[in-house]
Amino acid sequence: MSSEELHTEFEIAVKRVNDHTDPFPADFLLRLYAYYKKATNDYGRPSSKKPIINAFKTNALFQVKNISQDEAKREYINLVNNYFLYRT
């Protein structure tokens, strides 16, 4: 898959998540958050008003620190596709 195709697939996955109206599981959201931040090179600090949420987000970001931007996009796409494929 070319870089452009990967980016297009990533954008489609992001739209699927944004268009979904039911709540997602917290662990799923944390993984999405980390892969999204890595995929978009957004290294800003978590900005929740709750310190515990910031701690979980920081931990999630730490777990993806050694993967590439393209790998983060692939992982994000896989997470989204698997979620919608297997959810009940």
Residue pairs with C-beta under 8 A, 6 or more apart in sequence:
1 9
3 70
6 70
6 73
6 74
6 77
7 73
9 73
9 77
10 39
10 73
10 76
10 77
13 76
13 77
13 80
13 81
14 36
14 76
16 80
16 84
17 24
17 32
17 80
24 32
24 83
28 79
28 83
30 56
30 57
30 60
31 60
31 75
31 79
32 76
32 79
32 80
33 57
33 60
33 61
34 57
34 60
34 61
34 63
34 64
34 72
35 64
35 72
35 73
35 75
35 76
35 79
36 42
36 72
36 76
37 43
37 61
37 64
38 61
38 64
38 65
38 67
38 69
38 72
39 69
39 72
39 73
39 76
41 69
45 54
45 58
46 53
46 54
46 57
46 58
46 61
47 54
48 54
48 57
64 72
64 75
67 75
